[in-house]
Amino acid sequence: MSYRIRFHPAVTDDLDAITRWLIDYAGPQSATRRLDEIEATIASLADLPHKGSRRDEIAPGLRAIPAGRKAVIAFTVDDDAREVHVHAVTYAGADWITRSKARGR
C-alpha cells in the first residue's frame, strides 16, 4: 500500500525558485526535464518511502535523496500515518540542511 505524499507549504516556493533559475540558466526545455526528474523522485517515495540517507544528525528521522544530478529532497516518514512529509527541495548546491531545520525538521 502506498504512502501519501505531503508537502511543507514552502516547498511550492522552492519549486518556483528552481523553475525560474533553470529557465534563466538552461532554458525552458531543460527546466521541464529537470522538474520532471524532481517530481518523479518525489512520486517514487509513495512506494519506497525509506529510500535515501537518514540524516538523524541534522534532525530525528530526516532523510535526504538526490533527484537527478543537482536536486536534493529532504523528507521524513510517518509509518503510522503512512505519509511522507517533504520539507524542502533544493537545487544546485542550495542549503537544504538549513531549510529543513527552519521548517521544523
DRENKE-637322 format. One line per field, with one value per atom (N, C-alpha, C): residue number from 1; residue in one letter; atom name; x, y, z. Coordinates in nm, 3 decimals. Layout:
N
nr c(NUM / ...)
rest c(A / ...)
atom c(CA / ...)
x c(X / ...)
y c(Y / ...)
z c(Z / ...)
! end
This chain:
105
nr c(1 / 1 / 1 / 2 / 2 / 2 / 3 / 3 / 3 / 4 / 4 / 4 / 5 / 5 / 5 / 6 / 6 / 6 / 7 / 7 / 7 / 8 / 8 / 8 / 9 / 9 / 9 / 10 / 10 / 10 / 11 / 11 / 11 / 12 / 12 / 12 / 13 / 13 / 13 / 14 / 14 / 14 / 15 / 15 / 15 / 16 / 16 / 16 / 17 / 17 / 17 / 18 / 18 / 18 / 19 / 19 / 19 / 20 / 20 / 20 / 21 / 21 / 21 / 22 / 22 / 22 / 23 / 23 / 23 / 24 / 24 / 24 / 25 / 25 / 25 / 26 / 26 / 26 / 27 / 27 / 27 / 28 / 28 / 28 / 29 / 29 / 29 / 30 / 30 / 30 / 31 / 31 / 31 / 32 / 32 / 32 / 33 / 33 / 33 / 34 / 34 / 34 / 35 / 35 / 35 / 36 / 36 / 36 / 37 / 37 / 37 / 38 / 38 / 38 / 39 / 39 / 39 / 40 / 40 / 40 / 41 / 41 / 41 / 42 / 42 / 42 / 43 / 43 / 43 / 44 / 44 / 44 / 45 / 45 / 45 / 46 / 46 / 46 / 47 / 47 / 47 / 48 / 48 / 48 / 49 / 49 / 49 / 50 / 50 / 50 / 51 / 51 / 51 / 52 / 52 / 52 / 53 / 53 / 53 / 54 / 54 / 54 / 55 / 55 / 55 / 56 / 56 / 56 / 57 / 57 / 57 / 58 / 58 / 58 / 59 / 59 / 59 / 60 / 60 / 60 / 61 / 61 / 61 / 62 / 62 / 62 / 63 / 63 / 63 / 64 / 64 / 64 / 65 / 65 / 65 / 66 / 66 / 66 / 67 / 67 / 67 / 68 / 68 / 68 / 69 / 69 / 69 / 70 / 70 / 70 / 71 / 71 / 71 / 72 / 72 / 72 / 73 / 73 / 73 / 74 / 74 / 74 / 75 / 75 / 75 / 76 / 76 / 76 / 77 / 77 / 77 / 78 / 78 / 78 / 79 / 79 / 79 / 80 / 80 / 80 / 81 / 81 / 81 / 82 / 82 / 82 / 83 / 83 / 83 / 84 / 84 / 84 / 85 / 85 / 85 / 86 / 86 / 86 / 87 / 87 / 87 / 88 / 88 / 88 / 89 / 89 / 89 / 90 / 90 / 90 / 91 / 91 / 91 / 92 / 92 / 92 / 93 / 93 / 93 / 94 / 94 / 94 / 95 / 95 / 95 / 96 / 96 / 96 / 97 / 97 / 97 / 98 / 98 / 98 / 99 / 99 / 99 / 100 / 100 / 100 / 101 / 101 / 101 / 102 / 102 / 102 / 103 / 103 / 103 / 104 / 104 / 104 / 105 / 105 / 105)
rest c(M / M / M / S / S / S / Y / Y / Y / R / R / R / I / I / I / R / R / R / F / F / F / H / H / H / P / P / P / A / A / A / V / V / V / T / T / T / D / D / D / D / D / D / L / L / L / D / D / D / A / A / A / I / I / I / T / T / T / R / R / R / W / W / W / L / L / L / I / I / I / D / D / D / Y / Y / Y / A / A / A / G / G / G / P / P / P / Q / Q / Q / S / S / S / A / A / A / T / T / T / R / R / R / R / R / R / L / L / L / D / D / D / E / E / E / I / I / I / E / E / E / A / A / A / T / T / T / I / I / I / A / A / A / S / S / S / L / L / L / A / A / A / D / D / D / L / L / L / P / P / P / H / H / H / K / K / K / G / G / G / S / S / S / R / R / R / R / R / R / D / D / D / E / E / E / I / I / I / A / A / A / P / P / P / G / G / G / L / L / L / R / R / R / A / A / A / I / I / I / P / P / P / A / A / A / G / G / G / R / R / R / K / K / K / A / A / A / V / V / V / I / I / I / A / A / A / F / F / F / T / T / T / V / V / V / D / D / D / D / D / D / D / D / D / A / A / A / R / R / R / E / E / E / V / V / V / H / H / H / V / V / V / H / H / H / A / A / A / V / V / V / T / T / T / Y / Y / Y / A / A / A / G / G / G / A / A / A / D / D / D / W / W / W / I / I / I / T / T / T / R / R / R / S / S / S / K / K / K / A / A / A / R / R / R / G / G / G / R / R / R)
atom c(N / CA / C / N / CA / C / N / CA / C / N / CA / C / N / CA / C / N / CA / C / N / CA / C / N / CA / C / N / CA / C / N / CA / C / N / CA / C / N / CA / C / N / CA / C / N / CA / C / N / CA / C / N / CA / C / N / CA / C / N / CA / C / N / CA / C / N / CA / C / N / CA / C / N / CA / C / N / CA / C / N / CA / C / N / CA / C / N / CA / C / N / CA / C / N / CA / C / N / CA / C / N / CA / C / N / CA / C / N / CA / C / N / CA / C / N / CA / C / N / CA / C / N / CA / C / N / CA / C / N / CA / C / N / CA / C / N / CA / C / N / CA / C / N / CA / C / N / CA / C / N / CA / C / N / CA / C / N / CA / C / N / CA / C / N / CA / C / N / CA / C / N / CA / C / N / CA / C / N / CA / C / N / CA / C / N / CA / C / N / CA / C / N / CA / C / N / CA / C / N / CA / C / N / CA / C / N / CA / C / N / CA / C / N / CA / C / N / CA / C / N / CA / C / N / CA / C / N / CA / C / N / CA / C / N / CA / C / N / CA / C / N / CA / C / N / CA / C / N / CA / C / N / CA / C / N / CA / C / N / CA / C / N / CA / C / N / CA / C / N / CA / C / N / CA / C / N / CA / C / N / CA / C / N / CA / C / N / CA / C / N / CA / C / N / CA / C / N / CA / C / N / CA / C / N / CA / C / N / CA / C / N / CA / C / N / CA / C / N / CA / C / N / CA / C / N / CA / C / N / CA / C / N / CA / C / N / CA / C / N / CA / C / N / CA / C / N / CA / C / N / CA / C / N / CA / C / N / CA / C / N / CA / C / N / CA / C)
x c(0.084 / 0.000 / 0.088 / 0.057 / 0.138 / 0.121 / 0.225 / 0.221 / 0.169 / 0.107 / 0.060 / 0.176 / 0.190 / 0.294 / 0.232 / 0.294 / 0.250 / 0.369 / 0.337 / 0.441 / 0.433 / 0.549 / 0.556 / 0.510 / 0.434 / 0.385 / 0.495 / 0.615 / 0.723 / 0.784 / 0.751 / 0.805 / 0.759 / 0.640 / 0.593 / 0.688 / 0.732 / 0.829 / 0.962 / 1.004 / 1.127 / 1.119 / 1.010 / 0.995 / 0.982 / 0.915 / 0.905 / 1.043 / 1.123 / 1.258 / 1.346 / 1.336 / 1.413 / 1.372 / 1.243 / 1.193 / 1.249 / 1.239 / 1.289 / 1.439 / 1.514 / 1.659 / 1.693 / 1.625 / 1.654 / 1.618 / 1.506 / 1.467 / 1.572 / 1.617 / 1.719 / 1.853 / 1.890 / 2.022 / 2.028 / 1.923 / 1.931 / 1.820 / 1.720 / 1.610 / 1.490 / 1.376 / 1.251 / 1.249 / 1.306 / 1.304 / 1.384 / 1.501 / 1.584 / 1.516 / 1.454 / 1.383 / 1.273 / 1.199 / 1.091 / 1.146 / 1.256 / 1.317 / 1.361 / 1.428 / 1.478 / 1.363 / 1.259 / 1.143 / 1.070 / 1.065 / 1.006 / 1.085 / 1.219 / 1.302 / 1.270 / 1.259 / 1.228 / 1.091 / 0.992 / 0.856 / 0.851 / 0.924 / 0.926 / 0.991 / 1.097 / 1.163 / 1.071 / 1.002 / 0.907 / 0.796 / 0.741 / 0.634 / 0.679 / 0.806 / 0.858 / 0.859 / 0.858 / 0.857 / 0.726 / 0.621 / 0.494 / 0.507 / 0.589 / 0.607 / 0.735 / 0.832 / 0.960 / 0.994 / 0.917 / 0.933 / 1.063 / 1.131 / 1.252 / 1.381 / 1.369 / 1.494 / 1.559 / 1.683 / 1.758 / 1.836 / 1.916 / 2.001 / 1.934 / 1.939 / 1.890 / 1.991 / 1.941 / 2.026 / 1.986 / 1.986 / 1.946 / 2.035 / 2.157 / 2.245 / 2.195 / 2.110 / 2.051 / 1.919 / 1.833 / 1.704 / 1.657 / 1.594 / 1.549 / 1.454 / 1.486 / 1.400 / 1.416 / 1.498 / 1.515 / 1.589 / 1.543 / 1.608 / 1.635 / 1.734 / 1.764 / 1.789 / 1.742 / 1.759 / 1.789 / 1.882 / 1.906 / 1.794 / 1.769 / 1.675 / 1.747 / 1.778 / 1.860 / 2.002 / 2.073 / 2.213 / 2.234 / 2.140 / 2.169 / 2.063 / 1.956 / 1.850 / 1.861 / 1.815 / 1.806 / 1.666 / 1.607 / 1.475 / 1.495 / 1.451 / 1.459 / 1.319 / 1.307 / 1.175 / 1.182 / 1.067 / 1.053 / 0.941 / 0.939 / 0.838 / 0.762 / 0.630 / 0.543 / 0.478 / 0.537 / 0.487 / 0.347 / 0.317 / 0.184 / 0.075 / 0.099 / 0.001 / 0.020 / 0.128 / 0.164 / 0.175 / 0.257 / 0.278 / 0.427 / 0.462 / 0.594 / 0.575 / 0.653 / 0.645 / 0.768 / 0.748 / 0.858 / 0.875 / 0.995 / 1.023 / 1.094 / 1.174 / 1.250 / 1.294 / 1.301 / 1.359 / 1.456 / 1.580 / 1.682 / 1.750 / 1.825 / 1.890 / 2.023 / 2.119 / 2.250 / 2.322 / 2.325 / 2.404 / 2.336 / 2.208 / 2.137 / 2.138 / 2.129 / 2.146 / 2.018 / 2.002 / 1.882 / 1.881 / 1.997 / 2.003 / 1.941 / 1.984 / 1.929 / 1.781 / 1.741 / 1.600 / 1.516 / 1.564 / 1.490 / 1.476 / 1.585 / 1.580 / 1.482 / 1.482 / 1.394 / 1.247 / 1.222 / 1.083 / 1.039 / 1.106 / 1.062 / 1.125 / 1.227 / 1.300 / 1.445)
y c(-0.118 / 0.000 / 0.125 / 0.218 / 0.338 / 0.435 / 0.514 / 0.622 / 0.748 / 0.833 / 0.962 / 1.062 / 1.146 / 1.249 / 1.380 / 1.442 / 1.573 / 1.669 / 1.796 / 1.896 / 2.008 / 2.050 / 2.172 / 2.285 / 2.383 / 2.491 / 2.562 / 2.571 / 2.643 / 2.564 / 2.437 / 2.359 / 2.416 / 2.471 / 2.537 / 2.650 / 2.728 / 2.835 / 2.778 / 2.666 / 2.600 / 2.566 / 2.501 / 2.457 / 2.575 / 2.681 / 2.801 / 2.863 / 2.871 / 2.929 / 2.842 / 2.711 / 2.620 / 2.639 / 2.648 / 2.667 / 2.794 / 2.905 / 3.033 / 3.025 / 2.967 / 2.957 / 2.872 / 2.757 / 2.669 / 2.732 / 2.802 / 2.868 / 2.971 / 3.051 / 3.153 / 3.090 / 2.983 / 2.923 / 2.829 / 2.747 / 2.639 / 2.639 / 2.725 / 2.731 / 2.648 / 2.675 / 2.611 / 2.458 / 2.407 / 2.261 / 2.188 / 2.240 / 2.179 / 2.190 / 2.304 / 2.323 / 2.219 / 2.196 / 2.097 / 1.958 / 1.920 / 1.788 / 1.774 / 1.876 / 1.869 / 1.863 / 1.942 / 1.939 / 1.806 / 1.747 / 1.613 / 1.511 / 1.522 / 1.433 / 1.450 / 1.575 / 1.602 / 1.545 / 1.571 / 1.523 / 1.370 / 1.305 / 1.159 / 1.101 / 1.165 / 1.119 / 1.132 / 1.245 / 1.264 / 1.159 / 1.137 / 1.039 / 0.898 / 0.867 / 0.733 / 0.706 / 0.813 / 0.796 / 0.735 / 0.743 / 0.683 / 0.531 / 0.471 / 0.327 / 0.283 / 0.371 / 0.341 / 0.454 / 0.468 / 0.584 / 0.589 / 0.476 / 0.475 / 0.481 / 0.514 / 0.527 / 0.660 / 0.672 / 0.792 / 0.767 / 0.863 / 0.852 / 0.914 / 0.843 / 0.902 / 1.007 / 1.119 / 1.228 / 1.270 / 1.173 / 1.198 / 1.301 / 1.319 / 1.419 / 1.561 / 1.576 / 1.707 / 1.723 / 1.622 / 1.620 / 1.476 / 1.436 / 1.298 / 1.259 / 1.148 / 1.096 / 1.161 / 1.265 / 1.334 / 1.243 / 1.243 / 1.170 / 1.266 / 1.233 / 1.313 / 1.220 / 1.262 / 1.182 / 1.275 / 1.233 / 1.315 / 1.294 / 1.398 / 1.390 / 1.443 / 1.356 / 1.398 / 1.422 / 1.509 / 1.532 / 1.641 / 1.735 / 1.851 / 1.886 / 1.811 / 1.842 / 1.751 / 1.803 / 1.725 / 1.744 / 1.634 / 1.636 / 1.592 / 1.675 / 1.644 / 1.609 / 1.495 / 1.448 / 1.361 / 1.339 / 1.245 / 1.148 / 1.036 / 0.932 / 0.908 / 0.909 / 0.874 / 0.740 / 0.632 / 0.499 / 0.474 / 0.528 / 0.508 / 0.567 / 0.687 / 0.754 / 0.716 / 0.644 / 0.607 / 0.732 / 0.826 / 0.953 / 0.985 / 1.047 / 1.105 / 1.256 / 1.324 / 1.470 / 1.531 / 1.598 / 1.665 / 1.803 / 1.827 / 1.952 / 2.056 / 2.011 / 2.105 / 2.037 / 2.116 / 2.073 / 2.182 / 2.143 / 2.241 / 2.197 / 2.290 / 2.262 / 2.334 / 2.269 / 2.329 / 2.382 / 2.301 / 2.336 / 2.424 / 2.454 / 2.533 / 2.457 / 2.527 / 2.470 / 2.402 / 2.277 / 2.202 / 2.176 / 2.169 / 2.142 / 2.258 / 2.380 / 2.497 / 2.511 / 2.490 / 2.500 / 2.397 / 2.276 / 2.170 / 2.204 / 2.251 / 2.288 / 2.402 / 2.501 / 2.617 / 2.580 / 2.469 / 2.425 / 2.316 / 2.312 / 2.219 / 2.083 / 2.067 / 1.941 / 1.969)
z c(0.000 / 0.000 / 0.000 / -0.082 / -0.098 / 0.018 / 0.037 / 0.134 / 0.065 / 0.143 / 0.092 / 0.101 / 0.001 / -0.001 / 0.045 / 0.145 / 0.195 / 0.181 / 0.159 / 0.135 / 0.238 / 0.288 / 0.366 / 0.273 / 0.325 / 0.237 / 0.158 / 0.212 / 0.143 / 0.028 / 0.015 / -0.097 / -0.231 / -0.235 / -0.358 / -0.397 / -0.298 / -0.324 / -0.372 / -0.311 / -0.355 / -0.503 / -0.542 / -0.681 / -0.777 / -0.734 / -0.818 / -0.840 / -0.733 / -0.745 / -0.834 / -0.819 / -0.904 / -1.050 / -1.074 / -1.211 / -1.273 / -1.200 / -1.252 / -1.281 / -1.188 / -1.205 / -1.327 / -1.340 / -1.453 / -1.586 / -1.592 / -1.717 / -1.756 / -1.659 / -1.686 / -1.724 / -1.656 / -1.674 / -1.794 / -1.811 / -1.910 / -2.014 / -1.997 / -2.093 / -2.050 / -2.111 / -2.070 / -2.087 / -2.195 / -2.216 / -2.110 / -2.081 / -1.978 / -1.841 / -1.815 / -1.688 / -1.674 / -1.779 / -1.776 / -1.746 / -1.810 / -1.785 / -1.641 / -1.589 / -1.451 / -1.350 / -1.373 / -1.283 / -1.291 / -1.409 / -1.422 / -1.340 / -1.340 / -1.258 / -1.110 / -1.067 / -0.926 / -0.890 / -0.973 / -0.946 / -0.946 / -1.036 / -1.040 / -0.915 / -0.868 / -0.747 / -0.627 / -0.616 / -0.507 / -0.515 / -0.634 / -0.651 / -0.613 / -0.638 / -0.606 / -0.456 / -0.376 / -0.230 / -0.181 / -0.258 / -0.218 / -0.206 / -0.293 / -0.290 / -0.220 / -0.212 / -0.146 / -0.049 / 0.059 / 0.147 / 0.227 / 0.241 / 0.323 / 0.243 / 0.114 / 0.039 / 0.072 / 0.035 / 0.072 / 0.200 / 0.235 / 0.353 / 0.474 / 0.587 / 0.712 / 0.756 / 0.802 / 0.847 / 0.988 / 1.079 / 1.218 / 1.287 / 1.238 / 1.299 / 1.272 / 1.173 / 1.142 / 1.216 / 1.206 / 1.276 / 1.282 / 1.391 / 1.403 / 1.289 / 1.224 / 1.119 / 0.982 / 0.973 / 0.844 / 0.746 / 0.624 / 0.516 / 0.401 / 0.319 / 0.201 / 0.085 / -0.031 / -0.151 / -0.268 / -0.355 / -0.474 / -0.577 / -0.653 / -0.765 / -0.887 / -0.979 / -1.092 / -1.043 / -1.111 / -1.076 / -0.973 / -0.959 / -0.876 / -0.773 / -0.764 / -0.667 / -0.545 / -0.432 / -0.308 / -0.251 / -0.210 / -0.147 / -0.002 / 0.092 / 0.235 / 0.283 / 0.354 / 0.394 / 0.519 / 0.579 / 0.689 / 0.654 / 0.725 / 0.702 / 0.831 / 0.821 / 0.933 / 0.898 / 0.952 / 0.918 / 0.973 / 1.090 / 1.148 / 1.060 / 1.008 / 0.921 / 0.774 / 0.744 / 0.607 / 0.519 / 0.569 / 0.499 / 0.487 / 0.377 / 0.356 / 0.359 / 0.443 / 0.455 / 0.389 / 0.277 / 0.206 / 0.269 / 0.324 / 0.395 / 0.309 / 0.214 / 0.131 / 0.002 / -0.104 / -0.231 / -0.271 / -0.292 / -0.331 / -0.459 / -0.518 / -0.645 / -0.651 / -0.714 / -0.745 / -0.622 / -0.518 / -0.401 / -0.299 / -0.317 / -0.216 / -0.083 / 0.026 / 0.159 / 0.209 / 0.176 / 0.216 / 0.366 / 0.429 / 0.573 / 0.651 / 0.623 / 0.692 / 0.664 / 0.539 / 0.503 / 0.580 / 0.588 / 0.659 / 0.807 / 0.867 / 1.010 / 1.033 / 0.945 / 0.961 / 0.946 / 0.880 / 0.856 / 0.954 / 1.066 / 1.169 / 1.163 / 1.082 / 1.076 / 1.071)
! end
